[in-house]
Amino acid sequence: MEISKIRKRDGRIVSFNKNKIKNAIHKAFLSVGKEDEEELNNIVEQIAVELEKKYDGNILNVEEIQDTVEEILIKNNLADVAKSYILYRQKRKEIREAKSVLGVEDDLKLPINSLKVLKARYLKKNEKGEIIETPKQLFKRVANAVAEADKKYGYNEEEIKKTARKFYNLMANLEFIPNSPTLFNAGANNDLSLSACFVLPVPDSIEGIFDAVKNMAIVQKSGGGTGFSFSRLRPKNDIVHSTMGQASGPISFMRVFNITTEVIKQGGKRRGANMGILRVDHPDILEFISCKENEKEITNFNLSVGVTDKFMECVEKGEDYELINPRTKEVAGKLNARKVFSLIATFAWKNGDPGLVFLDEINRHNPTPEREMEATNPCITGDTFISTERGFVKMKDLVEKYPDGGLKIATDNRVPIEIADKRGNIYLMQRKGAGISFNQISRAFCSGIKKVYKLITESGYELEATGDHKILTTEGWVETKNCLNKKILIQSGEGKFNNNPCLPFCVKNTNNNFPKIWSKELGQVLGRLIGNGWLRDKDNYCVEFTFLREDKEEKDYFKNILVQWCGFDIREVEEENGVCHLFHYSRKFVEFFKKLGVKSEEADKREIPNSIFIAPREAVIGFLQGLFSANGSIELYEPFKNHCIRLTSKSEKLLKGVQLLLLNLGIKSRICNGNEKSRKNLFRYNIKNEEIRKSSTDDILFELIIGEEDIPIFLEKVGFLCKRKEKIQKPNGVHYSDKFEERVAKVEFVGKKKVYDLTEPFSHSMICQGIITHNCGEQPLLPYESCNLGSINLSKMVKKIKERYEIDWKKLKETVEVAVHFLDNVIDINTFPIKEIDKATKANRKIGLGVMGFADLLILLRVPYNSEKAEEIASNIMKFITETGRNKSRELGREKGNFPNFKKSIWRNEKYMRNATVTTIAPTGTIGIIANCSAGVEPLFAISYMRNVANSLGENLVETNQLFEKILRERDLYNEEIIRKVAGKASIQNIKEIPEDIRRIFVSAHDISPEWHLRIQAAFQKYTDNAVSKTINLPNSATIQDVEKIYMLAWKMKCKGITIYRDGSREEQVINFYSDGKKEEKGSNDDTCPNCGAKMVREEGCKICRSCGYSVCG
């Protein structure tokens, strides 16, 4: 009789499906290396026949069916297959028993560890503490709640249900899991927050400090983690004006935060986690570094020192650095950077804290930088001209037009650059040859308001920058405020000019024939107008040009151009002394020049029109020809009896602009002030027939001088319109000088101004006002921001092609798009514990999509973690995720609107962007256990470890990595002896029974050198909007010098932060590997899981229990 129904173990009656038997036997075949379809089908048919014999009309149960399978396999001399099948049944039985003890209905067939974590922390309970939710109900609760956010944007019920199904499928398939607070609280009607991390400010006042303590308590109650910078607090023993007492300093207040966290259990789920940062230039930095020397102190904080590029450079050089009192902003002392760095490494070696946060690298990538705040970074002012591929662009205009890069800027070939080899070693390459290269910027941004200094060289080149902005000198990089009397380097070759011939405005068709594009003639007219002309824009609109008696040739030349443009309505008036004027009365002609940037100014206020700085080369050449033909000449310089070209003006600003244009043509010049007594003899010239002419010093007069060595290149590239001037006292036999250096004559404080910066990632330099400077920038994290986090399980993003796995890019794309939609919706349904957090979060709508299961993915791809291929995969995957995520954010921006701060962000030149950031690799903690995958981007911590379930099952169980076990079975290598050898080992590399190709891909954290840890972290960081959480696990034998090397390399590889943990470094060992059932040394309870008593592992900068899933982070 044919079987149609069977009884499951839970009593349910379901349809009989012969294919399920076939699939189970097929897996057993594969586990012993058999692949015989015909034999497989034969076995399945025999089983079906035998079952029909046993069927007497009563419904068979699953156990009877599985017993029959074993009988038939043994009967067919397939003992090895039968053994594999029996072992599989036994393992499933153990899992069922474990699940039964848990008391959780496994309606999604999840791994046992996932169920344990869900029961312990996520599934809803009634007032008696009884589980009243299944995993399926949990994921449906979350999916439905998050999908409801679309309702406010006009989505109909059917669309919302469809979206909810997508959200549910991602979670139920363990392909994407959101951060813990979202799982806790979404749809739970408890008014608790769904965000994982919050940045809370700590102001320098007793009221502000305890407001921060209160806010922390409110945030942690809802399940969020909190980050604090204590850098604004005045140092210990500093004065408190309200009481005339002494301040207790930031570390004493950190203890208040720590104690408060101790007594708060977040939303009934877990104890809070804090991140504390202190800047390395805070006067109390030494106390901060050592504050966890007693391991019972400040236990609820992970600590990091915020270090700057400047500090790290001082470490390299062994120099002292300044400590700054945050209250007064004044220098409060000095410390040797190398000694402080060594102290940081010593305490990290001892107990894992502090890590480092690289402030400059983090804050270079702030997507919403336009808040005016007291910035702390090296920057330049907005009016600074930057040499680019399109001519000179003012810094503030560059930030507005190219916030996300896309423009190439000039860099000098003499700038030394850092080169990293494939092993991560950093080398300094000095490029000695002069000349200019062009490299693309990645970002440009406003940094805030800061104290600004003006640097002026002996020749008049000048730059306004913050005191710590670095200038390239003959001695290397030197801060602006320390450049006095230093020789600095200026642009050493011809730059580029705009190749776009279009004028900056559209010239309408009129009766006149005004130019519609740039030309040399238009440049010449502009130069002559600025040099010896007038623009009258009030009652009598007029454009006027003036010529001396000897300038008749030039007058005729310009009159001919004007007639072509304006017709014959050009008036010519000659005075008795021979001075001639050309007039054209036309409002349209005046407006034409005003649109080009010409102003109706007196002679002492004239300047180069902005349009010339971004004009094509031929127009710039024409402008200089017109200007020098009006007010310049080649003459004999009397004091030194040599020749020079001079250009005279009452406007110093005008000459400064000319100096910049000349330098972009590779021509040096200097500017002199005729009113300075020490320079009164500089204005005596032999013009002709031994006639000595002196300039008057009873009025403002400035002069630009091109030295004899640069005259040939000036005449070659620019020259005069009137060849008569070139013939006067023309020098012979001079040679062009290529030494582009300038001595700094003055550095002066000029006040506070808005400042800007950019990132050029190749040489980290730029040319500002002709001066070679460094580029870098710190932008403080905005207070009260929160971030919604979630991670994609990369081990699920694969497809099998024949016998090998490949990355399934199509599936990954679809997963990223749904996950971004999910995380964006969380913002709309979120309940924020503090109104300031609500406002800040919704203003920028930052989300943090990350990854987990990277080590598992590499194993599936058969790629070792410590390999260049793994590094390439990391980079490619994160680039793909970030680009796909941004595209989805653009789509959501089009449908739902951009984030409110969009116009102040780096995305302002795009049409749409919903989220200021989309990617963050945060600690996955317990969600990684739920997803049954490796943690974040970490390698495997171990291949095998103990599960502490003795209290429930009578004994602890050895847990072996599922992929390791699967490969052993596929290769017919699986046996209890190998599993016993693997158990308790930090590494399997010395177990020779395991083939080399398997050992090669199953590397654990302790097999991997620090350099490879960093290379993988840096590969992910390159394409991650925010930070990458990762811990470098070191063997117990690692030295303090090893830690120093890691920290230094992390900075040079442009990581945003770094944490290390040396195995066994604390009194209470974080994880004790076991062997042969023997217990390791006992420790205190601090690193013992408060839920189950097991030891906790340190991964991703966070402690986590791999037995029950307890974590202080995720």
DRENLOBA-278468 format. One line per field, with one value per residue (C-alpha): residue number from 1; x, y, z. Coordinates in steps of 0.5 Angstrom, whole numbers, plus 500, padded with zeros to 3 digits. Example, Ala and Ser with C-alpha at 12.3 -4.5 7.8 and 13.67 -1.06 7.14 Angstrom:
BEGIN
k <- [1;2]
u <- [525;527]
v <- [491;498]
w <- [516;514]
//
This chain:
BEGIN
k <- [1;2;3;4;5;6;7;8;9;10;11;12;13;14;15;16;17;18;19;20;21;22;23;24;25;26;27;28;29;30;31;32;33;34;35;36;37;38;39;40;41;42;43;44;45;46;47;48;49;50;51;52;53;54;55;56;57;58;59;60;61;62;63;64;65;66;67;68;69;70;71;72;73;74;75;76;77;78;79;80;81;82;83;84;85;86;87;88;89;90;91;92;93;94;95;96;97;98;99;100;101;102;103;104;105;106;107;108;109;110;111;112;113;114;115;116;117;118;119;120;121;122;123;124;125;126;127;128;129;130;131;132;133;134;135;136;137;138;139;140;141;142;143;144;145;146;147;148;149;150;151;152;153;154;155;156;157;158;159;160;161;162;163;164;165;166;167;168;169;170;171;172;173;174;175;176;177;178;179;180;181;182;183;184;185;186;187;188;189;190;191;192;193;194;195;196;197;198;199;200;201;202;203;204;205;206;207;208;209;210;211;212;213;214;215;216;217;218;219;220;221;222;223;224;225;226;227;228;229;230;231;232;233;234;235;236;237;238;239;240;241;242;243;244;245;246;247;248;249;250;251;252;253;254;255;256;257;258;259;260;261;262;263;264;265;266;267;268;269;270;271;272;273;274;275;276;277;278;279;280;281;282;283;284;285;286;287;288;289;290;291;292;293;294;295;296;297;298;299;300;301;302;303;304;305;306;307;308;309;310;311;312;313;314;315;316;317;318;319;320;321;322;323;324;325;326;327;328;329;330;331;332;333;334;335;336;337;338;339;340;341;342;343;344;345;346;347;348;349;350;351;352;353;354;355;356;357;358;359;360;361;362;363;364;365;366;367;368;369;370;371;372;373;374;375;376;377;378;379;380;381;382;383;384;385;386;387;388;389;390;391;392;393;394;395;396;397;398;399;400;401;402;403;404;405;406;407;408;409;410;411;412;413;414;415;416;417;418;419;420;421;422;423;424;425;426;427;428;429;430;431;432;433;434;435;436;437;438;439;440;441;442;443;444;445;446;447;448;449;450;451;452;453;454;455;456;457;458;459;460;461;462;463;464;465;466;467;468;469;470;471;472;473;474;475;476;477;478;479;480;481;482;483;484;485;486;487;488;489;490;491;492;493;494;495;496;497;498;499;500;501;502;503;504;505;506;507;508;509;510;511;512;513;514;515;516;517;518;519;520;521;522;523;524;525;526;527;528;529;530;531;532;533;534;535;536;537;538;539;540;541;542;543;544;545;546;547;548;549;550;551;552;553;554;555;556;557;558;559;560;561;562;563;564;565;566;567;568;569;570;571;572;573;574;575;576;577;578;579;580;581;582;583;584;585;586;587;588;589;590;591;592;593;594;595;596;597;598;599;600;601;602;603;604;605;606;607;608;609;610;611;612;613;614;615;616;617;618;619;620;621;622;623;624;625;626;627;628;629;630;631;632;633;634;635;636;637;638;639;640;641;642;643;644;645;646;647;648;649;650;651;652;653;654;655;656;657;658;659;660;661;662;663;664;665;666;667;668;669;670;671;672;673;674;675;676;677;678;679;680;681;682;683;684;685;686;687;688;689;690;691;692;693;694;695;696;697;698;699;700;701;702;703;704;705;706;707;708;709;710;711;712;713;714;715;716;717;718;719;720;721;722;723;724;725;726;727;728;729;730;731;732;733;734;735;736;737;738;739;740;741;742;743;744;745;746;747;748;749;750;751;752;753;754;755;756;757;758;759;760;761;762;763;764;765;766;767;768;769;770;771;772;773;774;775;776;777;778;779;780;781;782;783;784;785;786;787;788;789;790;791;792;793;794;795;796;797;798;799;800;801;802;803;804;805;806;807;808;809;810;811;812;813;814;815;816;817;818;819;820;821;822;823;824;825;826;827;828;829;830;831;832;833;834;835;836;837;838;839;840;841;842;843;844;845;846;847;848;849;850;851;852;853;854;855;856;857;858;859;860;861;862;863;864;865;866;867;868;869;870;871;872;873;874;875;876;877;878;879;880;881;882;883;884;885;886;887;888;889;890;891;892;893;894;895;896;897;898;899;900;901;902;903;904;905;906;907;908;909;910;911;912;913;914;915;916;917;918;919;920;921;922;923;924;925;926;927;928;929;930;931;932;933;934;935;936;937;938;939;940;941;942;943;944;945;946;947;948;949;950;951;952;953;954;955;956;957;958;959;960;961;962;963;964;965;966;967;968;969;970;971;972;973;974;975;976;977;978;979;980;981;982;983;984;985;986;987;988;989;990;991;992;993;994;995;996;997;998;999;1000;1001;1002;1003;1004;1005;1006;1007;1008;1009;1010;1011;1012;1013;1014;1015;1016;1017;1018;1019;1020;1021;1022;1023;1024;1025;1026;1027;1028;1029;1030;1031;1032;1033;1034;1035;1036;1037;1038;1039;1040;1041;1042;1043;1044;1045;1046;1047;1048;1049;1050;1051;1052;1053;1054;1055;1056;1057;1058;1059;1060;1061;1062;1063;1064;1065;1066;1067;1068;1069;1070;1071;1072;1073;1074;1075;1076;1077;1078;1079;1080;1081;1082;1083;1084;1085;1086;1087;1088;1089;1090;1091;1092;1093;1094;1095;1096;1097;1098;1099;1100;1101;1102;1103;1104;1105;1106;1107;1108;1109;1110;1111;1112;1113;1114]
u <- [500;503;505;502;503;508;508;513;517;512;506;504;502;505;505;510;516;521;526;527;530;534;537;539;542;546;549;551;554;558;561;564;566;561;558;554;547;544;546;543;536;537;538;532;527;529;527;521;519;521;517;511;512;512;506;500;495;497;501;509;513;520;524;521;523;530;531;529;534;540;538;538;545;548;544;548;555;555;557;561;555;551;556;555;548;548;552;548;542;546;548;541;538;543;541;533;535;538;533;528;531;532;524;524;519;524;520;525;530;535;542;542;547;542;536;540;542;535;532;537;536;531;525;519;517;511;511;513;519;516;518;512;515;518;524;519;514;520;523;516;515;521;520;512;514;520;516;510;515;513;506;508;511;504;506;499;498;500;507;508;506;511;516;515;516;523;525;523;526;533;532;529;535;540;542;542;541;540;543;540;536;532;531;529;524;522;514;515;511;516;518;525;530;532;539;545;550;550;555;554;557;561;561;566;561;558;551;553;557;551;546;551;551;543;543;547;543;537;540;543;536;533;539;544;551;554;561;564;570;572;577;573;574;579;585;586;588;585;582;574;572;565;568;575;577;581;578;578;579;576;578;575;568;569;568;562;559;562;558;552;553;554;547;543;541;539;532;532;537;544;549;551;557;561;567;571;576;581;586;593;594;590;594;591;593;598;593;588;593;594;587;585;592;587;583;577;577;573;571;565;569;573;578;582;587;585;592;593;598;602;603;605;610;613;613;617;622;622;620;616;609;605;599;593;589;582;579;584;587;594;600;600;606;610;611;616;611;615;615;607;607;611;606;600;603;605;598;595;600;598;590;588;587;587;587;588;583;586;583;585;583;576;575;577;571;565;560;556;562;559;557;561;565;572;576;582;585;590;586;587;582;577;580;586;587;589;592;588;587;582;586;586;580;578;578;571;569;572;569;562;563;567;566;566;572;573;578;585;590;597;602;609;614;619;614;616;611;610;610;607;609;605;607;605;612;612;617;619;620;623;622;627;626;622;616;608;604;596;592;585;582;577;574;574;570;569;572;570;573;580;585;589;596;599;605;609;616;621;618;611;608;603;598;593;593;592;598;599;598;604;609;614;621;628;628;621;614;614;608;606;607;614;616;619;626;625;626;619;618;614;611;617;614;608;601;595;589;582;581;574;573;566;566;563;556;552;553;546;545;545;547;554;559;562;566;562;568;575;581;588;585;579;585;589;583;582;589;589;583;585;592;590;583;576;570;564;558;553;550;555;556;563;569;575;583;589;595;601;604;609;604;601;602;598;593;591;592;586;582;582;579;574;571;570;566;562;562;565;562;569;571;578;581;588;590;596;601;600;596;590;584;579;572;566;559;555;551;552;559;560;555;560;566;563;560;568;569;572;570;569;575;580;587;589;583;584;585;585;578;576;574;582;584;580;581;584;592;591;587;591;597;593;591;599;601;595;597;605;604;600;605;611;618;625;630;636;636;640;643;646;647;642;636;629;622;618;610;608;601;598;594;598;593;593;600;599;595;599;605;601;599;606;608;603;607;614;616;618;617;618;613;616;613;615;613;618;624;629;627;627;633;630;626;632;632;636;631;635;641;643;637;635;628;625;619;615;614;609;604;602;606;608;612;613;620;622;629;634;634;627;626;628;622;617;619;618;611;608;612;610;605;609;616;619;619;622;628;630;636;634;639;643;646;642;639;633;633;629;631;624;625;623;625;619;620;614;609;603;596;591;584;579;576;572;577;577;581;581;584;589;591;597;602;597;599;597;599;596;597;603;606;607;603;600;593;589;584;580;572;569;564;557;554;548;548;546;547;542;547;546;550;550;552;557;557;550;552;555;553;556;559;560;565;567;563;563;561;554;554;547;544;549;546;539;541;544;538;533;538;539;531;530;536;533;526;528;530;523;520;525;524;529;531;533;530;537;538;532;534;541;539;534;538;543;539;546;546;551;551;556;558;560;562;568;572;567;566;574;573;568;572;578;582;587;585;592;593;593;587;583;585;583;576;575;576;572;566;566;567;561;557;558;557;550;548;549;545;540;540;539;533;530;532;528;522;522;526;534;536;535;542;543;545;550;554;559;553;550;552;548;540;539;542;537;543;549;553;551;556;560;563;561;562;557;557;551;548;553;552;544;547;551;557;564;564;565;571;575;579;576;578;579;577;574;572;567;560;558;552;553;548;542;545;549;556;559;560;565;563;567;567;561;565;571;567;564;570;573;567;567;574;573;577;572;574;573;581;582;576;580;586;583;579;583;588;589;591;591;597;601;596;599;593;590;592;596;591;585;590;592;585;583;587;585;587;593;596;595;601;599;601;595;590;592;592;585;582;585;582;575;576;578;571;567;564;565;570;571;571;577;581;588;589;596;600;602;609;608;612;611;615;610;604;608;610;602;600;605;603;595;596;601;596;590;586;581;582;586;585;589;589;595;592;593;594;589;589;582;584;579;579;582;583;582;586;584;578;583;581;586;587;582;581;576;569;570;571;566;560;554;549;552;559;563;569;568;572;575;573;572;574;569;568;563;561;560;557;550;551;552;556;557;557;552]
v <- [500;507;511;518;521;521;523;528;528;533;530;533;529;532;529;524;526;521;527;528;521;522;529;526;520;524;528;522;519;526;526;519;522;518;521;515;518;511;507;513;512;504;505;510;505;500;504;506;498;496;502;500;493;496;500;497;503;506;512;511;516;519;514;508;511;513;506;503;508;505;498;498;502;496;491;494;494;501;501;508;511;508;511;518;518;515;520;525;523;523;530;532;528;532;539;537;535;542;545;542;544;551;551;555;553;552;554;556;551;555;553;551;557;562;559;560;567;569;566;569;576;577;573;577;574;575;578;571;571;565;566;568;569;564;566;567;571;575;577;578;583;587;586;589;594;597;596;601;607;607;609;616;617;614;607;603;597;592;595;595;588;586;590;587;580;582;584;578;573;577;576;569;566;569;574;580;582;589;591;588;594;594;586;588;594;594;593;591;597;599;606;604;606;602;605;602;607;615;620;624;631;632;640;643;645;641;642;639;633;631;632;627;622;623;622;616;613;614;612;605;604;603;598;603;604;611;614;620;625;628;632;639;638;642;638;636;642;647;653;653;660;659;657;659;651;646;642;634;633;628;621;623;624;618;614;617;615;608;607;609;604;599;600;600;594;596;595;589;586;587;592;598;599;606;608;614;618;623;627;626;633;634;635;629;624;620;619;617;612;609;609;602;599;597;592;593;601;603;597;599;603;601;607;610;616;620;622;627;626;631;627;621;625;627;620;618;624;623;630;633;636;641;640;644;646;646;651;657;654;655;651;647;644;639;631;627;624;617;616;617;613;607;608;607;601;598;599;596;590;589;589;591;599;604;603;609;613;617;623;626;620;619;627;627;624;627;628;634;639;645;647;653;650;651;646;643;641;645;648;654;660;661;666;662;660;653;651;646;643;648;654;658;656;659;654;656;655;648;646;648;645;639;637;629;630;630;635;635;639;641;638;639;634;635;633;627;621;615;608;602;595;589;587;594;597;604;608;615;616;623;626;631;633;640;640;639;633;633;629;628;630;625;630;638;641;646;645;651;657;657;662;664;666;670;668;673;671;676;676;678;671;670;665;665;658;655;655;648;647;645;648;644;647;645;642;638;639;645;648;655;658;656;658;664;665;658;657;654;651;655;652;650;649;651;649;648;653;652;649;651;657;659;666;665;668;668;674;675;677;685;690;690;684;683;677;670;666;667;670;673;680;680;678;684;689;687;687;694;696;694;697;704;704;706;703;708;705;710;716;716;709;709;705;709;707;712;712;716;720;714;709;710;704;700;705;704;696;697;702;697;691;696;698;691;689;696;699;706;709;710;717;719;725;727;732;737;733;728;723;720;717;712;712;708;710;704;701;694;695;697;691;686;688;688;681;679;681;688;693;701;702;707;705;703;698;695;687;682;680;673;671;671;666;661;663;659;660;665;669;670;671;677;679;680;683;688;690;690;694;699;699;695;695;692;697;697;696;701;699;692;695;689;689;687;688;692;693;699;700;703;696;691;686;687;685;679;677;678;674;668;668;669;663;659;660;658;665;668;675;679;685;691;697;704;707;703;707;701;700;707;706;700;705;708;706;708;709;712;717;716;719;717;716;716;714;718;716;721;716;709;705;698;695;688;686;680;679;678;671;670;675;671;666;672;675;668;666;673;679;686;688;694;691;698;696;690;693;698;696;689;684;679;672;671;664;662;660;654;655;656;657;663;665;667;674;675;670;674;672;675;673;667;666;660;655;649;643;638;631;629;622;621;626;629;636;642;649;654;661;658;655;648;646;639;637;634;636;634;635;633;628;632;631;627;623;616;611;605;599;592;587;582;575;574;567;567;571;565;561;554;553;546;544;551;557;564;570;572;579;579;576;581;587;585;584;591;595;591;592;600;601;597;601;608;606;605;612;614;609;610;613;617;618;625;630;633;626;626;632;630;623;626;631;627;620;616;609;604;597;593;585;579;572;574;569;564;567;566;559;557;561;557;563;564;570;572;573;578;575;576;583;584;580;585;591;589;587;593;598;594;595;602;604;600;602;610;608;605;612;616;612;613;620;621;617;620;626;628;628;635;637;635;642;643;636;633;631;638;637;631;631;626;622;620;618;622;615;608;604;602;595;595;589;584;581;576;578;574;568;569;569;563;566;568;575;581;582;578;571;565;566;558;552;549;551;549;550;551;547;543;546;544;538;535;536;541;540;541;546;545;550;547;549;545;539;539;539;534;529;531;529;522;525;526;522;523;523;529;532;531;534;540;541;546;549;556;553;547;549;543;538;534;529;535;536;542;545;545;548;553;556;555;560;562;569;567;564;571;576;583;586;582;583;591;590;586;592;597;594;594;601;604;603;604;611;610;606;599;595;590;587;584;578;577;571;572;572;579;584;592;593;589;593;600;597;595;602;606;601;602;610;609;605;610;606;610;606;600;596;590;584;580;573;572;579;580;577;574;571;573;566;559;554;547;541;534;536;540;546;552;557;561;568;573;574;580;577;571;571;574;569;563;563;562;565;571;572;579;580;587;591;588;582;576;570;565;560;564;570;575;581;588;591;588]
w <- [500;498;504;504;511;516;523;526;532;535;533;527;521;514;507;506;501;498;496;503;504;498;500;507;503;498;504;507;500;499;506;505;498;494;488;484;482;480;486;490;486;487;495;495;491;496;502;499;498;505;508;504;507;514;512;515;515;521;520;520;524;523;527;524;517;519;522;515;512;516;515;507;507;511;507;501;504;505;512;511;509;514;519;517;517;524;526;523;526;533;532;530;536;541;538;539;546;547;544;548;554;552;551;545;539;533;528;523;524;526;529;537;538;535;539;545;544;542;548;553;550;544;545;548;555;560;567;569;565;560;553;549;542;537;532;526;530;532;525;523;529;527;519;520;524;520;514;517;516;509;510;512;504;501;500;500;504;499;498;505;506;500;503;510;507;504;511;514;509;510;517;517;512;516;511;514;522;525;531;538;540;533;535;542;541;534;534;542;544;549;547;547;542;536;535;537;538;541;541;547;549;556;557;561;567;573;570;563;566;570;564;560;566;566;558;558;563;559;552;556;559;551;549;546;547;548;546;550;549;555;552;553;561;564;567;574;579;574;577;578;578;581;587;587;588;584;578;579;572;567;570;576;572;568;575;576;569;570;576;573;568;573;576;569;566;559;557;562;557;558;562;558;554;554;549;552;548;551;546;547;548;554;560;564;558;563;568;562;559;566;569;568;571;577;573;577;575;570;568;563;559;553;552;546;546;540;537;531;525;528;535;531;527;533;535;529;530;538;539;544;543;547;552;551;557;553;558;556;549;552;552;559;558;554;553;549;544;544;551;551;545;549;555;551;548;555;558;551;552;559;559;552;553;551;543;539;535;529;529;523;519;522;521;514;512;515;510;514;515;515;522;524;531;534;529;531;525;520;515;510;509;504;499;498;491;489;483;479;472;471;473;480;484;491;497;499;491;491;497;494;487;489;496;494;489;482;481;480;483;482;486;486;484;490;495;498;498;502;499;502;499;499;506;509;510;509;505;504;497;495;488;487;480;480;476;477;477;477;482;484;490;494;498;500;506;511;518;522;525;528;529;523;521;515;512;508;504;503;495;498;497;502;505;511;515;521;526;525;517;515;509;505;507;505;512;511;513;518;521;519;526;526;519;520;517;514;507;504;497;492;485;481;474;469;472;468;466;464;457;457;452;455;459;466;463;457;452;449;441;441;436;438;437;444;445;447;448;451;447;447;445;450;456;453;453;460;462;459;463;470;468;465;464;468;469;470;472;475;471;465;463;460;459;458;456;457;453;454;448;446;447;440;437;443;442;435;437;442;438;432;437;440;434;432;438;439;432;430;436;440;442;442;446;446;452;451;454;449;453;449;452;448;451;449;452;453;459;456;455;462;464;460;464;470;469;468;475;473;479;479;484;485;483;490;490;484;483;478;476;478;471;469;475;471;464;458;458;452;455;461;457;454;460;463;456;457;464;463;457;461;467;466;462;462;466;469;476;479;486;483;476;473;469;471;469;473;474;478;482;488;489;492;492;484;484;489;483;478;482;482;475;473;478;474;468;472;473;480;482;488;491;494;498;496;502;507;508;508;501;498;494;490;486;482;475;469;463;457;456;463;466;473;475;482;484;489;496;498;496;496;491;490;485;482;480;475;476;471;471;469;464;458;460;461;454;451;455;455;453;451;446;444;442;443;451;450;446;452;455;454;457;454;456;462;464;467;474;477;484;487;494;499;505;510;513;517;521;524;528;524;528;527;521;517;514;509;507;502;501;496;497;493;496;501;498;495;492;496;493;490;496;497;503;506;506;512;517;523;523;530;531;531;538;540;533;533;528;526;525;521;518;512;513;507;508;505;499;495;489;488;481;480;486;488;491;488;490;488;486;484;491;494;491;492;499;500;497;502;508;506;505;512;516;513;515;522;523;522;527;532;539;541;548;548;544;541;539;535;532;530;527;523;520;517;517;518;517;518;514;515;514;518;516;512;515;513;506;505;507;502;497;499;500;506;511;511;503;498;495;501;501;494;496;502;498;492;497;501;495;492;498;499;492;492;498;496;489;493;498;492;490;497;496;490;493;500;500;502;509;512;512;505;502;507;506;501;497;495;488;487;486;491;497;503;508;510;511;509;511;518;520;527;532;530;537;538;532;529;533;531;524;525;522;524;527;523;519;524;522;526;533;534;530;536;543;549;550;557;557;563;567;562;559;564;561;556;549;544;539;532;526;522;515;518;520;513;509;513;512;504;504;508;514;519;526;533;534;529;533;540;537;534;541;545;540;538;532;527;523;527;526;521;520;517;510;508;503;509;514;509;509;517;520;526;529;533;526;523;523;526;519;516;521;519;511;512;516;512;505;508;511;504;502;509;510;518;522;522;528;529;534;533;537;539;542;550;547;544;546;548;541;537;540;538;531;530;532;528;522;523;523;516;513;514;519;523;530;532;538;540;545;548;550;557;559;564;571;568;562;556;553;556;551;554;553;555;559;564;567;566;571;575;574;577;575;571;564;566;563;568;564;564;567;561;559;554;547;545;538;534;540;544;549;547;550;545;549;551;546;552;549;552;545;540]
//
